[in-house]
Amino acid sequence: MELKGKVWTSVGLIASATSLYAANGDVAADAPKGERPNIVWFLAEDLSPHYLALFNEGRGAVTPNLERLAEEGLIYTNAYNNAPVSSAARTTLITGCYAPRFAGSLHRKMQEMPMPEGLSMFPAYLRRNGYYTCNASKTDYNVVFDEEAWDRKKGDLTTWRNRPDKKQPFFYQRNNTVSHESCLHFGPQALENKKTVNNPADVYIHPNLPDTKLMRYTYATFYDRIQKADKELGQLVDMLREDGVLDNTFIFFFGDNGGSLPGTKGYTDDIGIHVPLVVYVPEKWRDKIDLPVGTRQDGLVSFMDFAPTVLNLAGVEVPEQMDGTPFLGKGAVKGQECIFGYGDRFDELYAFNRVIRKGKYRYARNYQPYHTQSLYALYRYKQLAFQEWKQLYKDNKLNANQSSFFKPFGAEELYDLEKDPMELNNLAENPVYSEVLAGLRKELGAYLVEKADLGFFPETLILEEAMDNPDAYGNRNKKRIETFREVADLQIEDFNEIKSRLEQALKSDDAVERWWGLTTCTAFGKEAVSLKKTAQCLLDDERSYIRARAMVFLSRTGDRFADKDVYSVLDNSTTDAESLLALNDFTYLVESGLLAPFKLEEADVQKSCNGVDWRVKYLKTLYESK
């Protein structure tokens, strides 16, 4: 079937001569014949652009449907998901907001967080303006579900066809799960018994990973899965063509977070928060989009911008509570000046990393700089390739680039992504880049305070104090957040110059400030030994999350603790989240050789929750293997 000079085959659009248009206009108000566009989101799970030939000069999985779609659309080379794990990224998508401002960035949720006051999930605004909204099939949000968001929240590839009026515009979200991280949770027998379509010998191994038979097989398996997702994309576009709506439908293809390979999903490196984005621009709307199809767009866009962009294309006013900005439609910007990324809890693993990308530079602030990225998380290490990577490190068989994942973060990272896309050369200590470093540090720090980032609070306090309205709680406590950030930023100063301020933090009446004082002392380690006496008083603090962090600092200065000290902290825990946070500290100590493996059963943890079982299982394994 011809479609204005273009043919859609079973594998995708094949472009003949393409006319390029560039005109300004209100996409909805100036719609042809009063029509409004349909909008489709096709998400391929756990996919970074680093694994697609389309984005890497032929290196990666070949995706014919996506590549042909791109010929009739826009390729965004700098799209970011903000958070490198599914529920946090999806929460950002559905709200259009910086998720840490209402604690929506904690994966997996212990409780659903209330939405910012007066804000709905963005499909609700489409419904109120006449759109049929449907989802197939995952929701996976960290916020209280908005029942007005979807006409149908669970479905399949055909769900959009269920709208009662076939002339009704629709928004359809498809979550394709075949490339999900779990596809790489195969057993050792798979290498011999299950051949891959892609030849393992031909895959491109990124320089931060070891080039082994297992790693090549893992890559090839992932390529196979990506191509299965691409095949479904072709099927969906076939359906849109068959129903006569393709020329009136924007199609967004993107990954939901990171990649499935080791060291990607769950980590705020560029490969963990950088996603592929292709937007097919339908025939009827090309003269309303101020960008020629078939081109690459280098502007920075992020998941915070996706909801505002959809609303803008539909002619719906963007709520002021959203943090993003439209990148298509009337008044759109071609890219943000900078984007922000965030990593908090991932299952049982607590992290606190914040990122800013501006121009060609990416700056990262790691607020627990003594941690390694490799700190154990059960779901990550289900991959044989992940296990092999760690074992090769233990056996001293990795080069410097491959080993960096198993080394402490350090407080700051700075990379020139144009010269160093895989972030192998940290420029943070290079004096040539001191002005760039200082500028990005200041800009990121100011943003975290402006947005009242709740990552500065232990999760247990958010659950105890903020659940009526976490967004408002953050704004009421913005001054405290600024204080916590200032104490944390002492980590990047000369210890002798900030010692008195750090001691003041350890003696603060504010428990969270004491916790940050201990965290910063821990970052200095033995250099802060003069504050040991003050810190030892905190071993009897009323809160267990402070006792545990005091144990971490004192252990780094040479003190040693016994099983009874661990049990005492756990017995004193007020909440399940406090227990999990303490267990995170104990796991760090055991992995670092600062605490002997100890016997622990799940029943020993009086305040328990999801994640505690995984931590206990791992710690028990270490104890039994000592």
N, C-alpha and C positions, 0 to 999 in steps of 0.2 A: 504493500500500500504506500503510495507516494504521499509525502507530507511536505508540500511546498519545496520541492527540490531535494528532499532528504529522504532516505529510506531507513527504517528500523528493521534490522534482521534479528535473528534469534540471539545474536551476540551483541547487538547494540546499534547505535546510530552510526551510519557511514555518511560523512559529510561530503557533499559536492562543493561547488563554489559557495563560499559563505560570505554573505554581506555583513559588513561591520557598521554598526549604528552607534551614534553618540549623541544623545539628546537628554535634556533635563525635563523633569515633569513629575507630577504627583502620580505615582503608580496606581493608586486606587481611584483617586478622584477623576483621573483622566483615562480610566480604563476603556478599552475598546468595547463599544456597544454596551456599556454599563457592567461589563463582567468584572469579577474579581478573581485573582489567580488562585489556583489550588497550590498547596505547598506540601511537599513530601520530604521527610527526613529518613534517610537510610543509614543506620549506624552499623558499622562492622566493628565488633567488639575487640578491644585490646589490640589496637593497630596504630602504630606510628608510621609516618611517611618514610622512615628509614628502611622499611621493608617492601616498598613499592617501586617497581621499575619506573613508573610515571614520574616519580619525584627524585630519582637518583640516577639519571642518565643511563637507564637500562639495568642498573643493579637492583635486584629484588624481584618479587613476584610480578609476573606479567598479567595484567588485568584488562583484557580486551574491551569488556563492556564499559568499565570506568574510563578507559582511555578514549573511547569513542564518544562517551558522554562529555568528556572534557573538551572535545573538539567543538562542541556546541554550548560550551559553558565557560566557567572561570575556574582556574586552578589557583588556590590560595596556598602559597608556599610557607607562610608564617601564621598558621592557625594553632591556637593553644586551648587545651581543655581546662587549664587552671589547676586541676587536681589530678594526680596520677592514678586514681582508683575509681571504680565505677560509681558507687553511691554518692561520693562527694562531687564527682564531675556531673552526674545527672541532677543532683540538687542544684548545682550552678545553672545547668541548662534550663530547668523547669521554672526557676525563679528569676533568672537574669541578674543574680546578685553575687556579691563577694560572700561566699558561704561562711567563712569564719566569723562574720559579724553576728551571726545567730547560731553558731556552733553546728552548722550544717555540714562541716567538713570531716566529721569523725566517722570512720568506716570500721566496722559495722555499728549501726546506731544501738545504743542501750535504751534510749527513749526517742520518740519522734519529737523533733523540735518544732515549736510554733513558728509559723511564718511571720515575717515582719508585719507589723500592724497595718491593716488596710490593703495588703498585697495578696493577690490570688496567683495561683499557678497560671502561666501565660495562656494555655489553651482555653481557660475560662473566658478570657477577654475575646477570643475568637468566637466562642459559642454565643456570647452575648451579642455579637455582631453578625450572626447568621451563618457561621461556619459549622460544618459537621466535623467533630474532632474524634479521632480514633487512634488507638495505640495497639501495637502488636510486637511483643506481648509484655515486655518487662517495664515495670515502673521503677522500683528500687531507689526511693528517695529517702533522705534523712529528716524530712520535715513531715508534719501532719498532712495526710493526704487531703487534697481539695476535691471533694465530690463533684464540684461543678466543672472540673477541668475537662473531662472526657465524656462524650456521648457513649463511647464504648472503650473501656480501658484494657481489655484483653481480646485478642483476636489473632488473625493470621495474615497471610500475604494479600488476601482479598477483602479485608475488613472495610476498607474505604468504599467498596462497592455497595455496602449496606445502607448508605444514606437514603432516607425515604424519598427525597426529591433529587433526581439525577442532575438537575441543574444547580443544586446547592453546592457552593464552594466547600472544599474540605481541606483539613490539615490531617495528615497521616504520618505517624511515626512507626518505622519498622526497625526492630532490634534484631539483627542477624547474629546469632550466638556461635556459629561454627568455628570462628577464630578465637573464641574465648580461651583464656589461659589454661583452662582445664583440658583443652585438647592436647596439651603436651604432658599430661599426667599419665603417660604410658609406662608399661613395665619393661624390663630389660629384654624380654623375649621379642618385643616388637621390632627391634633392629634386624633380627634374622627372619622373622615370620611375616612382617607387614612392609612391603615395599612402598616407596613413595612415588608419586607421579613425577615430581621434580627430582632431578638427579642431585644427590647430596654433594657430588663433586663440583657442581656448578654454582652452588650458592655463594653469596658474599658474606664472609664472616667479619663482623665488626671488630676493630682492633682491640677493644677492651675485653674480648672473650677469647678463650683458647681455641685453637683450630684442631679439634679432635673429631674422631669418627662419630661419637655421640652428638657433639654439638652440630655437626653438619647434618646428621639425620634429623635433629630437632628443628633446625632451620627449614629443611626440605618439607617436613611435616607441616610446619607453619605456613609455608608457601602454598602447599596443597589446600589448606583450609581457607586461606585468603582467596584463592581462586574459586572455591565453592561459594563463598560470599559474593564474589563478582558474578557468578552464574545466576544467583538469585536476583541480583540487581538487574540483570538482563531480562529475567522473567517478569519482574515488576514493570519495567518500562514497556515490555511487550503488552502487558495488560492495559497500561495507560493508553497506549496507541490504539489497541483494539476497542477501547471504550470511547475513543475520539476526544480524549482530554489531554493528551501529551503536549499539544501546542499551547496549553493554558496552564501548565503545571511546572512550578519551580521544583527541582530535585536537589536536595542537599545530601551529598555522600560524605560521611566523615567517620573517623574512629572515635570511640567514646573515651579512651584513655590509653596512654602508654603502648606497650607492645607485650607480647606473650613471652618473649625470650628473657633469660635471666638478666636482672639488673635494670629492667625497664618499668613495667607496671609496678606501682607502689613506691616509686622513687622520683624525686622532683628534678632529676637531671633533665636536660632538654629532650632526650629520647623518651622520657616518661610523661611529659606534658605537651609534647609537640604532636599534633594530629594531622592527618591528611584531610583536606577539604576541597571538594569539587562541587560547584553549584551549576547545574544545568539551567540555562535561561531559555524559557519557552519562546517560540516564534512570535507570539502575540505581544511579548513584552520587551523585545530587544531594543525597540526605539524609545523605551522608557528607562532603560538602565544605562547610565553614563560610563559604560565599560564595554569594549569590544569582546565578543565571545572568542574563545580559542586562545585567550591570553593568560599569562601568569600574573597574579597579583601578589606583590611582595609586602603589602601593608600588614601590620600586626592586627589580628582579630582574635577574640577569645570567646569561650562559651558564655561569658557574661553578655556578649553582644548578640548571641544567636536569637534569644527570645525577642529583644527589641527589633531585630532585623525582620523576623517573621511578622510581627505586629505592624511594622512599618510597610512591608510589602502588601499587607492586607488592608491598609488604610485605617488601622486602629491606633489610637493614641497610646504611646508608651508610658506606663505608670512612672511617676517620679521616684518611687521607691526602688526602681531597678537601677543597677549600677552600670549597665552596659549601654552601648550606643549602636544604632543601626549602621551596617556597612553596605546595605543595598536599599534602593528606594529613594523617596523624596528626602532631601537634606542629609543623605547618608555621608559618612566619612569613609574614605578608602582604607583607612587603617588608623589604629590608635597610636598615640605617641609612645605608649608603653603598655605592657600587660603584666599581670601579677599571677604568681602561682603559689600554691600552698599544699603542705603535707602535714597532717596531724596524726591521729591514730589510724593504723591499718590493721584491722582485726585485733590481735593481742599486742601488736607492736606500737608503742607510743613514739612518735617523732614530732618534731616541731621545726619545720623548714619553711622559709619564705623566699620567694624568687621575684625578681623584676627583670624583664627583657625590654631593652630600649635600644633602638637602632641595631647595631650588630653585636651588642654586648649582652651577656646574661650574668647577672649578679645574684648570688645565693647567700642567704644568711642562715646558718645552721645553729640553732639555739642550744643544742646539746652537742657541742663540737667534739667532745671526747668519745662519742658514739661512733661506731662504724655503720656504714650502710648495710653491712652483712648481718647485723644482729638478727637472731633467728626469728622467723615468722613461718609457722607451719605450712601455710598454703603456698608460699613461695617455694619452699624447699621440697614440695611434692615432686618437682621436676627433677628427673635424673640428671639433666644437664646442669642444673643449679647445684646439686649435690656433688657432681664431679668437679665443678669449678672450685668449690670450697675445699675439696680434698686435694686438688692440685696445688692450691695455695698452702695448705698445711704441709704438703710434701716439697714445698719450695720449687715448684716447677712452672711458675708463671713469671712473665716479664713485669716490668714496672707498671705498664698500663693495665695489664690484666689483674695485677695485685691491688690496685688502688681501691677497689670496692671493699676490700677487707681491712683497710687502714682507717684511722679516725677521720671524720669529716674535716675537722678544722672549722673555725668560726666563719670564715668567708671564702667564697669562690668567685672568680671572675674569668669569663671566657670571651674570646673573640670568635663568634660562631661562623663568621665568614671564612676565617683562616683555620678554625679548629672546630668543625661541627660535632665531633665526637667528644669534645671537652677533655682532651688529654693533657693540656697545658694550662694549669691554674695560674693566672696572672696576678692574683691578689697580693702577693708579696713582691711583685716586680715594681720597683720605684718609677719606672717609665709610665705606669698606669695609675699612679697614686691619685691624680685628680679625677680620673674616671671612677675609680673605686670609691673615693670620698663622695662624689656626686650621687652615685647610685645608692650608696649606703644611706645617705641623708634622705633621698627621695623615697626609698622603700620604708625607712623608719617613720617618716611623716605619714605615709599612707596607712600604715598599720594602726597608728593612733587615730587618724581621721576616721577610719572605718571601725574603730573600737574593736579590734581583733581579739576575740575571746580565746584564742590559742594561748594567751598569756596566763590564763587561769587553768589550774588542774581540772580535768573533766569532772571530777567528783563535786567541785564547788558549783559548777554550772548546773549539775543535776540537783544539787541541794538548794540553790539560791535563785536560779534564773529561769526556771521552767515556765513561769507565767508569761514572760515575754523576754527571751534572751537578747533580742535586738535592743530593746529599751534598757535592759540591764547593762549591756555594754556601754551604751551612751551615758548612763548614770555613773559608770565607773571609768570614764575615759581618762580622768586624771590619774587614777590608780594604774591603768594600763600604761600610761606614759611613764610612770615611775618604774613599773616592772621592766619596760623596755630599756629604760636608762640603766637599771641595774644589770640587765642582761648584756647591754652593750659595753659594760666594763670589761667584758671578756676580750675585747680588742684593744684595750689600753695597756699601758705599762703598769704592772702590779704595784710597784712602789708608789706610784702617783695616785692610785685609787684604793689603796689598802684601807684607809680610814672610812671611806664611803662604803666599802664592802662590809666592814665590821659593823657599821651602822645598820646595814640591811639585815645582817644576821640577828641583830638585837631588836628589830622592828616589832611593833605591836601588830602589824599586818602579817598574817601567816603566809600569804602568797609572796610578800616581799622577802620573808625569811627563806622561803623555798627558792626564789630566784637568787638570793645571796649564796645559798649552798650550791646551786647549779653553776654559778659563776666561779665560786671557789673550786669546784670540781674541774672546771675547764682549765684552771691554772695548775691544779694538781699539787705537786710538792713545792712549787713556787709560792703557794699560799699557806705553807706549813705554820707560819706565825699566827694564823687564825684558828688553829686546831682547838685550842682551849675553848674559844667561844663556840665553835661548832659542836664540840662534845656535849655542851649543855642541851643541844637540840636533839640528842638521842632520846631524851625524855619529853620531847614536845608532845602536846596533846593530840597532834595529828600524825597519823602514820606516814602520810606521803612526805612529811618533813623528816621524820625519823629515818626513813629509807634513804632519802637523798643525803642526809648527814652521814649515813654508813658509806655511801658511795664516795663522798669527798674524803672522809677519813681513811678509807681503804686505799685511796690513791696517794695518801701521804704516808702509808706504811702500817696503819692499824689493821688488825685482823679480827674478824668476827666469827662467831660460832653459830651452830644450828639454832640454839636457844634465842639468839638475837633476832633471827629471821622469824621464828614463831611468835616472838613477842610483838613484832611489828604487825604481823598478820592478825594476831588476836585483838590488837588495838584498833584495827581498821573500822571506820564508821560505816562505809558503804562498799558495795561491790566494785565500783570504779576505783576506789582508793586501794583495794586489794590488788586489782590488776595493775595499777600504776606502780605499787611497791614490787610486785613480781617482775615488772619490766626492769626495775633497778637491779633486782637480785640476778636476773638473767644476764644483764650486762656484767655484773661482778664475777659471776661464774665463768662466762665466756672469756673474760679478761684475765682469768687466773688470780683474781683478787679475793675470791671467796671459794672455799672448797665446796664441791657438789654436796648437796644435803638431801636427806630423805624427806619427801613430801608427797602426801596424798591429797586428792581433791577435797576429802572430808576435813583436812586440816585447815582449809580456808573457809572460815565461818561466813564471810561475806563474799559470795561467788556470783559469777555472771558468765555469759558467753565470752570465750577468750581465756578465762581462768583455766578451763580444762586443757586447752592447748599448751598454755605455759607450764602447767603442772606436768603434763605428759612429757614435755621436752626436758624439764629439770629432772624428772624421774629417770629418764633415759641417761642423762649425764651422770647421775648418781650411780646407777647400776653398771655403767661402763667404766667407772673410775678404777 
